[in-house]
């Protein structure tokens, strides 16, 4: 069995802090910056890993609890109140 816990990770290039590997990809790396290329590689590996996981075991459909019907509180205008 393989278990992978939730991972929250942030990486930023100090020279190009606005670079977003998810949107820009390899083509947006300026001057072959090693740090930015590393971020692209991490991003690509993460996307590949997520695709492999989804292929191995697709996520279970989200179960939504049905809300109970609100009680009918409106008083009928033409009904006799006892
Ligand atoms: Zn950079």
PDB file of the backbone (N, CA, C, O) and the ligand in Angstrom, with CONECT records:
HET     ZN  A 101       1
ATOM      1  N   UNK A   1       0.842  -1.183   0.000  1.00  0.00           N
ATOM      2  CA  UNK A   1       0.000   0.000   0.000  1.00  0.00           C
ATOM      3  C   UNK A   1       0.888   1.247   0.000  1.00  0.00           C
ATOM      4  O   UNK A   1       1.933   1.275   0.649  1.00  0.00           O
ATOM      5  N   UNK A   2       0.467   2.256  -0.721  1.00  0.00           N
ATOM      6  CA  UNK A   2       1.192   3.530  -0.766  1.00  0.00           C
ATOM      7  C   UNK A   2       0.336   4.610  -0.132  1.00  0.00           C
ATOM      8  O   UNK A   2      -0.828   4.792  -0.489  1.00  0.00           O
ATOM      9  N   UNK A   3       0.927   5.321   0.810  1.00  0.00           N
ATOM     10  CA  UNK A   3       0.203   6.428   1.441  1.00  0.00           C
ATOM     11  C   UNK A   3       0.975   7.712   1.222  1.00  0.00           C
ATOM     12  O   UNK A   3       2.174   7.767   1.494  1.00  0.00           O
ATOM     13  N   UNK A   4       0.309   8.742   0.738  1.00  0.00           N
ATOM     14  CA  UNK A   4       0.934  10.056   0.574  1.00  0.00           C
ATOM     15  C   UNK A   4       0.029  11.065   1.262  1.00  0.00           C
ATOM     16  O   UNK A   4      -1.144  11.201   0.915  1.00  0.00           O
ATOM     17  N   UNK A   5       0.572  11.755   2.218  1.00  0.00           N
ATOM     18  CA  UNK A   5      -0.218  12.752   2.942  1.00  0.00           C
ATOM     19  C   UNK A   5      -0.324  14.039   2.143  1.00  0.00           C
ATOM     20  O   UNK A   5       0.327  14.198   1.111  1.00  0.00           O
ATOM     21  N   UNK A   6      -1.138  14.943   2.623  1.00  0.00           N
ATOM     22  CA  UNK A   6      -1.294  16.238   1.954  1.00  0.00           C
ATOM     23  C   UNK A   6       0.013  17.020   2.049  1.00  0.00           C
ATOM     24  O   UNK A   6       0.628  17.094   3.113  1.00  0.00           O
ATOM     25  N   UNK A   7       0.420  17.589   0.952  1.00  0.00           N
ATOM     26  CA  UNK A   7       1.665  18.357   0.906  1.00  0.00           C
ATOM     27  C   UNK A   7       1.357  19.782   0.465  1.00  0.00           C
ATOM     28  O   UNK A   7       0.759  20.007  -0.588  1.00  0.00           O
ATOM     29  N   UNK A   8       1.772  20.729   1.281  1.00  0.00           N
ATOM     30  CA  UNK A   8       1.662  22.137   0.890  1.00  0.00           C
ATOM     31  C   UNK A   8       3.085  22.644   0.750  1.00  0.00           C
ATOM     32  O   UNK A   8       3.870  22.589   1.697  1.00  0.00           O
ATOM     33  N   UNK A   9       3.408  23.126  -0.406  1.00  0.00           N
ATOM     34  CA  UNK A   9       4.787  23.528  -0.669  1.00  0.00           C
ATOM     35  C   UNK A   9       4.785  24.770  -1.536  1.00  0.00           C
ATOM     36  O   UNK A   9       3.962  24.898  -2.443  1.00  0.00           O
ATOM     37  N   UNK A  10       5.704  25.690  -1.263  1.00  0.00           N
ATOM     38  CA  UNK A  10       5.831  26.897  -2.070  1.00  0.00           C
ATOM     39  C   UNK A  10       7.265  27.063  -2.498  1.00  0.00           C
ATOM     40  O   UNK A  10       8.183  26.869  -1.701  1.00  0.00           O
ATOM     41  N   UNK A  11       7.467  27.421  -3.749  1.00  0.00           N
ATOM     42  CA  UNK A  11       8.800  27.693  -4.241  1.00  0.00           C
ATOM     43  C   UNK A  11       8.761  28.935  -5.106  1.00  0.00           C
ATOM     44  O   UNK A  11       7.878  29.090  -5.949  1.00  0.00           O
ATOM     45  N   UNK A  12       9.720  29.818  -4.894  1.00  0.00           N
ATOM     46  CA  UNK A  12       9.745  31.059  -5.666  1.00  0.00           C
ATOM     47  C   UNK A  12      11.178  31.382  -6.045  1.00  0.00           C
ATOM     48  O   UNK A  12      12.088  31.219  -5.232  1.00  0.00           O
ATOM     49  N   UNK A  13      11.388  31.842  -7.278  1.00  0.00           N
ATOM     50  CA  UNK A  13      12.712  32.268  -7.708  1.00  0.00           C
ATOM     51  C   UNK A  13      12.934  33.693  -7.199  1.00  0.00           C
ATOM     52  O   UNK A  13      12.097  34.571  -7.410  1.00  0.00           O
ATOM     53  N   UNK A  14      14.055  33.914  -6.534  1.00  0.00           N
ATOM     54  CA  UNK A  14      14.317  35.245  -5.965  1.00  0.00           C
ATOM     55  C   UNK A  14      14.553  36.287  -7.070  1.00  0.00           C
ATOM     56  O   UNK A  14      14.282  37.471  -6.873  1.00  0.00           O
ATOM     57  N   UNK A  15      15.056  35.847  -8.222  1.00  0.00           N
ATOM     58  CA  UNK A  15      15.301  36.791  -9.321  1.00  0.00           C
ATOM     59  C   UNK A  15      14.052  37.046 -10.148  1.00  0.00           C
ATOM     60  O   UNK A  15      13.903  38.120 -10.731  1.00  0.00           O
ATOM     61  N   UNK A  16      13.147  36.065 -10.205  1.00  0.00           N
ATOM     62  CA  UNK A  16      11.914  36.207 -10.993  1.00  0.00           C
ATOM     63  C   UNK A  16      10.712  35.793 -10.138  1.00  0.00           C
ATOM     64  O   UNK A  16      10.083  34.767 -10.397  1.00  0.00           O
ATOM     65  N   UNK A  17      10.399  36.605  -9.112  1.00  0.00           N
ATOM     66  CA  UNK A  17       9.339  36.199  -8.179  1.00  0.00           C
ATOM     67  C   UNK A  17       7.950  36.110  -8.814  1.00  0.00           C
ATOM     68  O   UNK A  17       7.065  35.454  -8.264  1.00  0.00           O
ATOM     69  N   UNK A  18       7.750  36.755  -9.953  1.00  0.00           N
ATOM     70  CA  UNK A  18       6.439  36.726 -10.604  1.00  0.00           C
ATOM     71  C   UNK A  18       6.277  35.524 -11.539  1.00  0.00           C
ATOM     72  O   UNK A  18       5.187  35.290 -12.063  1.00  0.00           O
ATOM     73  N   UNK A  19       7.346  34.769 -11.749  1.00  0.00           N
ATOM     74  CA  UNK A  19       7.273  33.638 -12.674  1.00  0.00           C
ATOM     75  C   UNK A  19       6.335  32.560 -12.132  1.00  0.00           C
ATOM     76  O   UNK A  19       6.474  32.120 -10.991  1.00  0.00           O
ATOM     77  N   UNK A  20       5.381  32.142 -12.961  1.00  0.00           N
ATOM     78  CA  UNK A  20       4.428  31.098 -12.589  1.00  0.00           C
ATOM     79  C   UNK A  20       4.613  29.920 -13.550  1.00  0.00           C
ATOM     80  O   UNK A  20       4.175  29.990 -14.699  1.00  0.00           O
ATOM     81  N   UNK A  21       5.256  28.842 -13.094  1.00  0.00           N
ATOM     82  CA  UNK A  21       5.519  27.713 -13.991  1.00  0.00           C
ATOM     83  C   UNK A  21       4.246  27.047 -14.500  1.00  0.00           C
ATOM     84  O   UNK A  21       4.236  26.459 -15.581  1.00  0.00           O
ATOM     85  N   UNK A  22       3.178  27.142 -13.721  1.00  0.00           N
ATOM     86  CA  UNK A  22       1.915  26.525 -14.126  1.00  0.00           C
ATOM     87  C   UNK A  22       1.350  27.220 -15.361  1.00  0.00           C
ATOM     88  O   UNK A  22       0.841  26.567 -16.272  1.00  0.00           O
ATOM     89  N   UNK A  23       1.443  28.545 -15.383  1.00  0.00           N
ATOM     90  CA  UNK A  23       0.897  29.304 -16.521  1.00  0.00           C
ATOM     91  C   UNK A  23       1.921  29.485 -17.637  1.00  0.00           C
ATOM     92  O   UNK A  23       1.605  29.313 -18.814  1.00  0.00           O
ATOM     93  N   UNK A  24       3.138  29.829 -17.261  1.00  0.00           N
ATOM     94  CA  UNK A  24       4.145  30.149 -18.266  1.00  0.00           C
ATOM     95  C   UNK A  24       4.814  28.948 -18.901  1.00  0.00           C
ATOM     96  O   UNK A  24       5.059  28.914 -20.106  1.00  0.00           O
ATOM     97  N   UNK A  25       5.103  27.972 -18.073  1.00  0.00           N
ATOM     98  CA  UNK A  25       5.797  26.786 -18.563  1.00  0.00           C
ATOM     99  C   UNK A  25       7.248  27.086 -18.909  1.00  0.00           C
ATOM    100  O   UNK A  25       7.767  28.156 -18.592  1.00  0.00           O
ATOM    101  N   UNK A  26       7.888  26.138 -19.554  1.00  0.00           N
ATOM    102  CA  UNK A  26       9.301  26.244 -19.910  1.00  0.00           C
ATOM    103  C   UNK A  26       9.596  27.464 -20.796  1.00  0.00           C
ATOM    104  O   UNK A  26      10.654  28.083 -20.676  1.00  0.00           O
ATOM    105  N   UNK A  27       8.657  27.801 -21.681  1.00  0.00           N
ATOM    106  CA  UNK A  27       8.861  28.898 -22.620  1.00  0.00           C
ATOM    107  C   UNK A  27       8.964  30.266 -21.971  1.00  0.00           C
ATOM    108  O   UNK A  27       9.492  31.201 -22.573  1.00  0.00           O
ATOM    109  N   UNK A  28       8.464  30.393 -20.745  1.00  0.00           N
ATOM    110  CA  UNK A  28       8.468  31.697 -20.073  1.00  0.00           C
ATOM    111  C   UNK A  28       9.682  31.900 -19.178  1.00  0.00           C
ATOM    112  O   UNK A  28       9.801  32.942 -18.533  1.00  0.00           O
ATOM    113  N   UNK A  29      10.591  30.921 -19.125  1.00  0.00           N
ATOM    114  CA  UNK A  29      11.794  31.051 -18.291  1.00  0.00           C
ATOM    115  C   UNK A  29      12.749  32.032 -18.958  1.00  0.00           C
ATOM    116  O   UNK A  29      13.104  31.885 -20.127  1.00  0.00           O
ATOM    117  N   UNK A  30      13.161  33.048 -18.175  1.00  0.00           N
ATOM    118  CA  UNK A  30      14.043  34.081 -18.728  1.00  0.00           C
ATOM    119  C   UNK A  30      15.502  33.699 -18.579  1.00  0.00           C
ATOM    120  O   UNK A  30      15.959  33.353 -17.489  1.00  0.00           O
ATOM    121  N   UNK A  31      16.230  33.764 -19.691  1.00  0.00           N
ATOM    122  CA  UNK A  31      17.685  33.543 -19.679  1.00  0.00           C
ATOM    123  C   UNK A  31      18.110  32.187 -19.161  1.00  0.00           C
ATOM    124  O   UNK A  31      19.216  32.044 -18.641  1.00  0.00           O
ATOM    125  N   UNK A  32      17.251  31.183 -19.293  1.00  0.00           N
ATOM    126  CA  UNK A  32      17.600  29.841 -18.832  1.00  0.00           C
ATOM    127  C   UNK A  32      17.847  29.770 -17.335  1.00  0.00           C
ATOM    128  O   UNK A  32      18.689  28.996 -16.880  1.00  0.00           O
ATOM    129  N   UNK A  33      17.121  30.570 -16.566  1.00  0.00           N
ATOM    130  CA  UNK A  33      17.298  30.607 -15.105  1.00  0.00           C
ATOM    131  C   UNK A  33      17.115  29.206 -14.503  1.00  0.00           C
ATOM    132  O   UNK A  33      16.092  28.553 -14.713  1.00  0.00           O
ATOM    133  N   UNK A  34      18.116  28.769 -13.762  1.00  0.00           N
ATOM    134  CA  UNK A  34      18.121  27.416 -13.196  1.00  0.00           C
ATOM    135  C   UNK A  34      16.999  27.238 -12.177  1.00  0.00           C
ATOM    136  O   UNK A  34      16.357  26.188 -12.127  1.00  0.00           O
ATOM    137  N   UNK A  35      16.764  28.279 -11.358  1.00  0.00           N
ATOM    138  CA  UNK A  35      15.718  28.184 -10.323  1.00  0.00           C
ATOM    139  C   UNK A  35      14.333  28.078 -10.967  1.00  0.00           C
ATOM    140  O   UNK A  35      13.499  27.283 -10.533  1.00  0.00           O
ATOM    141  N   UNK A  36      14.095  28.890 -12.013  1.00  0.00           N
ATOM    142  CA  UNK A  36      12.803  28.852 -12.698  1.00  0.00           C
ATOM    143  C   UNK A  36      12.603  27.514 -13.407  1.00  0.00           C
ATOM    144  O   UNK A  36      11.510  26.947 -13.384  1.00  0.00           O
ATOM    145  N   UNK A  37      13.671  27.012 -14.037  1.00  0.00           N
ATOM    146  CA  UNK A  37      13.588  25.712 -14.702  1.00  0.00           C
ATOM    147  C   UNK A  37      13.294  24.608 -13.694  1.00  0.00           C
ATOM    148  O   UNK A  37      12.573  23.655 -13.992  1.00  0.00           O
ATOM    149  N   UNK A  38      13.855  24.745 -12.508  1.00  0.00           N
ATOM    150  CA  UNK A  38      13.614  23.772 -11.448  1.00  0.00           C
ATOM    151  C   UNK A  38      12.139  23.804 -11.042  1.00  0.00           C
ATOM    152  O   UNK A  38      11.530  22.762 -10.803  1.00  0.00           O
ATOM    153  N   UNK A  39      11.567  25.024 -10.966  1.00  0.00           N
ATOM    154  CA  UNK A  39      10.143  25.149 -10.630  1.00  0.00           C
ATOM    155  C   UNK A  39       9.275  24.502 -11.704  1.00  0.00           C
ATOM    156  O   UNK A  39       8.273  23.858 -11.393  1.00  0.00           O
ATOM    157  N   UNK A  40       9.661  24.675 -12.973  1.00  0.00           N
ATOM    158  CA  UNK A  40       8.920  24.057 -14.083  1.00  0.00           C
ATOM    159  C   UNK A  40       8.957  22.536 -13.944  1.00  0.00           C
ATOM    160  O   UNK A  40       7.949  21.855 -14.133  1.00  0.00           O
ATOM    161  N   UNK A  41      10.147  22.015 -13.609  1.00  0.00           N
ATOM    162  CA  UNK A  41      10.300  20.567 -13.468  1.00  0.00           C
ATOM    163  C   UNK A  41       9.443  20.030 -12.326  1.00  0.00           C
ATOM    164  O   UNK A  41       8.810  18.983 -12.452  1.00  0.00           O
ATOM    165  N   UNK A  42       9.430  20.762 -11.205  1.00  0.00           N
ATOM    166  CA  UNK A  42       8.624  20.350 -10.048  1.00  0.00           C
ATOM    167  C   UNK A  42       7.142  20.382 -10.424  1.00  0.00           C
ATOM    168  O   UNK A  42       6.386  19.474 -10.078  1.00  0.00           O
ATOM    169  N   UNK A  43       6.739  21.432 -11.133  1.00  0.00           N
ATOM    170  CA  UNK A  43       5.344  21.581 -11.552  1.00  0.00           C
ATOM    171  C   UNK A  43       4.934  20.442 -12.487  1.00  0.00           C
ATOM    172  O   UNK A  43       3.867  19.849 -12.325  1.00  0.00           O
ATOM    173  N   UNK A  44       5.786  20.145 -13.461  1.00  0.00           N
ATOM    174  CA  UNK A  44       5.481  19.065 -14.419  1.00  0.00           C
ATOM    175  C   UNK A  44       5.404  17.711 -13.719  1.00  0.00           C
ATOM    176  O   UNK A  44       4.527  16.897 -14.010  1.00  0.00           O
ATOM    177  N   UNK A  45       6.335  17.480 -12.790  1.00  0.00           N
ATOM    178  CA  UNK A  45       6.332  16.213 -12.053  1.00  0.00           C
ATOM    179  C   UNK A  45       5.062  16.075 -11.215  1.00  0.00           C
ATOM    180  O   UNK A  45       4.468  15.000 -11.129  1.00  0.00           O
ATOM    181  N   UNK A  46       4.661  17.190 -10.602  1.00  0.00           N
ATOM    182  CA  UNK A  46       3.446  17.176  -9.778  1.00  0.00           C
ATOM    183  C   UNK A  46       2.218  16.862 -10.628  1.00  0.00           C
ATOM    184  O   UNK A  46       1.373  16.051 -10.246  1.00  0.00           O
ATOM    185  N   UNK A  47       2.132  17.519 -11.791  1.00  0.00           N
ATOM    186  CA  UNK A  47       0.986  17.281 -12.677  1.00  0.00           C
ATOM    187  C   UNK A  47       0.961  15.829 -13.150  1.00  0.00           C
ATOM    188  O   UNK A  47      -0.100  15.212 -13.237  1.00  0.00           O
ATOM    189  N   UNK A  48       2.143  15.294 -13.454  1.00  0.00           N
ATOM    190  CA  UNK A  48       2.227  13.904 -13.911  1.00  0.00           C
ATOM    191  C   UNK A  48       1.799  12.957 -12.791  1.00  0.00           C
ATOM    192  O   UNK A  48       1.080  11.985 -13.024  1.00  0.00           O
ATOM    193  N   UNK A  49       2.253  13.254 -11.572  1.00  0.00           N
ATOM    194  CA  UNK A  49       1.896  12.421 -10.431  1.00  0.00           C
ATOM    195  C   UNK A  49       0.386  12.436 -10.195  1.00  0.00           C
ATOM    196  O   UNK A  49      -0.219  11.394  -9.942  1.00  0.00           O
ATOM    197  N   UNK A  50      -0.215  13.616 -10.280  1.00  0.00           N
ATOM    198  CA  UNK A  50      -1.661  13.720 -10.073  1.00  0.00           C
ATOM    199  C   UNK A  50      -2.417  12.944 -11.145  1.00  0.00           C
ATOM    200  O   UNK A  50      -3.424  12.301 -10.850  1.00  0.00           O
ATOM    201  N   UNK A  51      -1.934  13.001 -12.400  1.00  0.00           N
ATOM    202  CA  UNK A  51      -2.585  12.271 -13.488  1.00  0.00           C
ATOM    203  C   UNK A  51      -2.475  10.767 -13.253  1.00  0.00           C
ATOM    204  O   UNK A  51      -3.435  10.028 -13.470  1.00  0.00           O
ATOM    205  N   UNK A  52      -1.298  10.317 -12.809  1.00  0.00           N
ATOM    206  CA  UNK A  52      -1.112   8.891 -12.519  1.00  0.00           C
ATOM    207  C   UNK A  52      -2.043   8.427 -11.411  1.00  0.00           C
ATOM    208  O   UNK A  52      -2.630   7.348 -11.490  1.00  0.00           O
ATOM    209  N   UNK A  53      -2.173   9.258 -10.371  1.00  0.00           N
ATOM    210  CA  UNK A  53      -3.051   8.898  -9.249  1.00  0.00           C
ATOM    211  C   UNK A  53      -4.502   8.800  -9.706  1.00  0.00           C
ATOM    212  O   UNK A  53      -5.227   7.883  -9.319  1.00  0.00           O
ATOM    213  N   UNK A  54      -4.919   9.763 -10.537  1.00  0.00           N
ATOM    214  CA  UNK A  54      -6.312   9.765 -11.018  1.00  0.00           C
ATOM    215  C   UNK A  54      -6.570   8.565 -11.922  1.00  0.00           C
ATOM    216  O   UNK A  54      -7.667   8.006 -11.920  1.00  0.00           O
ATOM    217  N   UNK A  55      -5.559   8.171 -12.695  1.00  0.00           N
ATOM    218  CA  UNK A  55      -5.712   7.005 -13.562  1.00  0.00           C
ATOM    219  C   UNK A  55      -5.791   5.730 -12.721  1.00  0.00           C
ATOM    220  O   UNK A  55      -6.598   4.843 -12.995  1.00  0.00           O
ATOM    221  N   UNK A  56      -4.950   5.653 -11.703  1.00  0.00           N
ATOM    222  CA  UNK A  56      -4.926   4.467 -10.848  1.00  0.00           C
ATOM    223  C   UNK A  56      -6.231   4.330 -10.079  1.00  0.00           C
ATOM    224  O   UNK A  56      -6.828   3.254 -10.035  1.00  0.00           O
ATOM    225  N   UNK A  57      -6.662   5.419  -9.480  1.00  0.00           N
ATOM    226  CA  UNK A  57      -7.901   5.408  -8.696  1.00  0.00           C
ATOM    227  C   UNK A  57      -8.583   6.752  -8.864  1.00  0.00           C
ATOM    228  O   UNK A  57      -8.226   7.720  -8.193  1.00  0.00           O
ATOM    229  N   UNK A  58      -9.569   6.819  -9.760  1.00  0.00           N
ATOM    230  CA  UNK A  58     -10.281   8.085  -9.941  1.00  0.00           C
ATOM    231  C   UNK A  58     -10.923   8.539  -8.628  1.00  0.00           C
ATOM    232  O   UNK A  58     -11.369   7.711  -7.833  1.00  0.00           O
ATOM    233  N   UNK A  59     -10.968   9.849  -8.406  1.00  0.00           N
ATOM    234  CA  UNK A  59     -11.549  10.335  -7.149  1.00  0.00           C
ATOM    235  C   UNK A  59     -13.011   9.926  -7.018  1.00  0.00           C
ATOM    236  O   UNK A  59     -13.766   9.925  -7.990  1.00  0.00           O
ATOM    237  N   UNK A  60     -13.385   9.580  -5.795  1.00  0.00           N
ATOM    238  CA  UNK A  60     -14.767   9.172  -5.539  1.00  0.00           C
ATOM    239  C   UNK A  60     -15.699  10.362  -5.759  1.00  0.00           C
ATOM    240  O   UNK A  60     -15.338  11.497  -5.446  1.00  0.00           O
ATOM    241  N   UNK A  61     -16.888  10.112  -6.293  1.00  0.00           N
ATOM    242  CA  UNK A  61     -17.820  11.229  -6.488  1.00  0.00           C
ATOM    243  C   UNK A  61     -18.188  11.855  -5.152  1.00  0.00           C
ATOM    244  O   UNK A  61     -18.347  11.165  -4.145  1.00  0.00           O
ATOM    245  N   UNK A  62     -18.318  13.163  -5.165  1.00  0.00           N
ATOM    246  CA  UNK A  62     -18.635  13.895  -3.937  1.00  0.00           C
ATOM    247  C   UNK A  62     -20.086  13.631  -3.562  1.00  0.00           C
ATOM    248  O   UNK A  62     -21.014  13.869  -4.335  1.00  0.00           O
ATOM    249  N   UNK A  63     -20.240  13.126  -2.333  1.00  0.00           N
ATOM    250  CA  UNK A  63     -21.601  12.861  -1.860  1.00  0.00           C
ATOM    251  C   UNK A  63     -22.140  14.112  -1.183  1.00  0.00           C
ATOM    252  O   UNK A  63     -21.511  14.677  -0.288  1.00  0.00           O
ATOM    253  N   UNK A  64     -23.288  14.520  -1.619  1.00  0.00           N
ATOM    254  CA  UNK A  64     -23.905  15.692  -0.995  1.00  0.00           C
ATOM    255  C   UNK A  64     -25.094  15.239  -0.182  1.00  0.00           C
ATOM    256  O   UNK A  64     -25.952  14.474  -0.623  1.00  0.00           O
ATOM    257  N   UNK A  65     -25.094  15.760   1.038  1.00  0.00           N
ATOM    258  CA  UNK A  65     -26.219  15.408   1.897  1.00  0.00           C
ATOM    259  C   UNK A  65     -27.431  16.199   1.460  1.00  0.00           C
ATOM    260  O   UNK A  65     -27.358  17.400   1.200  1.00  0.00           O
ATOM    261  N   UNK A  66     -28.529  15.508   1.387  1.00  0.00           N
ATOM    262  CA  UNK A  66     -29.762  16.177   0.985  1.00  0.00           C
ATOM    263  C   UNK A  66     -30.297  16.941   2.188  1.00  0.00           C
ATOM    264  O   UNK A  66     -30.465  16.391   3.276  1.00  0.00           O
ATOM    265  N   UNK A  67     -30.559  18.224   1.961  1.00  0.00           N
ATOM    266  CA  UNK A  67     -31.100  19.027   3.058  1.00  0.00           C
ATOM    267  C   UNK A  67     -32.541  18.626   3.318  1.00  0.00           C
ATOM    268  O   UNK A  67     -33.307  18.404   2.380  1.00  0.00           O
ATOM    269  N   UNK A  68     -32.914  18.531   4.589  1.00  0.00           N
ATOM    270  CA  UNK A  68     -34.315  18.201   4.863  1.00  0.00           C
ATOM    271  C   UNK A  68     -35.231  19.344   4.421  1.00  0.00           C
ATOM    272  O   UNK A  68     -34.873  20.518   4.518  1.00  0.00           O
ATOM    273  N   UNK A  69     -36.392  18.984   3.945  1.00  0.00           N
ATOM    274  CA  UNK A  69     -37.353  19.995   3.487  1.00  0.00           C
ATOM    275  C   UNK A  69     -37.753  20.870   4.666  1.00  0.00           C
ATOM    276  O   UNK A  69     -38.053  20.356   5.744  1.00  0.00           O
ATOM    277  N   UNK A  70     -37.761  22.209   4.470  1.00  0.00           N
ATOM    278  CA  UNK A  70     -38.207  23.065   5.578  1.00  0.00           C
ATOM    279  C   UNK A  70     -39.694  22.825   5.848  1.00  0.00           C
ATOM    280  O   UNK A  70     -40.465  22.584   4.919  1.00  0.00           O
ATOM    281  N   UNK A  71     -40.095  22.890   7.119  1.00  0.00           N
ATOM    282  CA  UNK A  71     -41.502  22.649   7.429  1.00  0.00           C
ATOM    283  C   UNK A  71     -42.383  23.725   6.795  1.00  0.00           C
ATOM    284  O   UNK A  71     -41.966  24.874   6.651  1.00  0.00           O
ATOM    285  N   UNK A  72     -43.575  23.352   6.429  1.00  0.00           N
ATOM    286  CA  UNK A  72     -44.502  24.282   5.791  1.00  0.00           C
ATOM    287  C   UNK A  72     -45.139  25.150   6.879  1.00  0.00           C
ATOM    288  O   UNK A  72     -46.050  24.721   7.587  1.00  0.00           O
ATOM    289  N   UNK A  73     -44.636  26.377   6.992  1.00  0.00           N
ATOM    290  CA  UNK A  73     -45.072  27.233   8.105  1.00  0.00           C
ATOM    291  C   UNK A  73     -46.093  28.287   7.690  1.00  0.00           C
ATOM    292  O   UNK A  73     -46.711  28.928   8.541  1.00  0.00           O
ATOM    293  N   UNK A  74     -46.268  28.463   6.392  1.00  0.00           N
ATOM    294  CA  UNK A  74     -47.183  29.519   5.968  1.00  0.00           C
ATOM    295  C   UNK A  74     -48.626  29.140   6.300  1.00  0.00           C
ATOM    296  O   UNK A  74     -49.076  28.030   6.017  1.00  0.00           O
ATOM    297  N   UNK A  75     -49.324  30.072   6.895  1.00  0.00           N
ATOM    298  CA  UNK A  75     -50.714  29.822   7.266  1.00  0.00           C
ATOM    299  C   UNK A  75     -51.604  30.175   6.083  1.00  0.00           C
ATOM    300  O   UNK A  75     -51.531  31.262   5.511  1.00  0.00           O
ATOM    301  N   UNK A  76     -52.429  29.228   5.753  1.00  0.00           N
ATOM    302  CA  UNK A  76     -53.340  29.471   4.644  1.00  0.00           C
ATOM    303  C   UNK A  76     -54.342  30.558   5.005  1.00  0.00           C
ATOM    304  O   UNK A  76     -54.888  30.549   6.108  1.00  0.00           O
ATOM    305  N   UNK A  77     -54.591  31.490   4.098  1.00  0.00           N
ATOM    306  CA  UNK A  77     -55.493  32.602   4.384  1.00  0.00           C
ATOM    307  C   UNK A  77     -56.952  32.179   4.500  1.00  0.00           C
ATOM    308  O   UNK A  77     -57.726  32.791   5.235  1.00  0.00           O
ATOM    309  N   UNK A  78     -57.317  31.142   3.779  1.00  0.00           N
ATOM    310  CA  UNK A  78     -58.717  30.769   3.747  1.00  0.00           C
ATOM    311  C   UNK A  78     -59.005  29.492   4.508  1.00  0.00           C
ATOM    312  O   UNK A  78     -60.081  28.905   4.393  1.00  0.00           O
ATOM    313  N   UNK A  79     -58.024  29.076   5.288  1.00  0.00           N
ATOM    314  CA  UNK A  79     -58.231  27.858   6.080  1.00  0.00           C
ATOM    315  C   UNK A  79     -58.719  28.238   7.468  1.00  0.00           C
ATOM    316  O   UNK A  79     -58.341  29.279   8.005  1.00  0.00           O
ATOM    317  N   UNK A  80     -59.532  27.419   8.024  1.00  0.00           N
ATOM    318  CA  UNK A  80     -60.023  27.665   9.361  1.00  0.00           C
ATOM    319  C   UNK A  80     -58.968  27.266  10.385  1.00  0.00           C
ATOM    320  O   UNK A  80     -58.386  26.186  10.292  1.00  0.00           O
ATOM    321  N   UNK A  81     -58.726  28.125  11.347  1.00  0.00           N
ATOM    322  CA  UNK A  81     -57.748  27.809  12.385  1.00  0.00           C
ATOM    323  C   UNK A  81     -58.509  27.209  13.560  1.00  0.00           C
ATOM    324  O   UNK A  81     -59.474  27.791  14.054  1.00  0.00           O
ATOM    325  N   UNK A  82     -58.067  26.061  13.990  1.00  0.00           N
ATOM    326  CA  UNK A  82     -58.799  25.431  15.103  1.00  0.00           C
ATOM    327  C   UNK A  82     -58.022  25.567  16.375  1.00  0.00           C
ATOM    328  O   UNK A  82     -58.470  25.103  17.424  1.00  0.00           O
TER     329      UNK A  82
HETATM  330 ZN    ZN A 101      14.305  32.653 -12.128  1.00  0.00          ZN
END
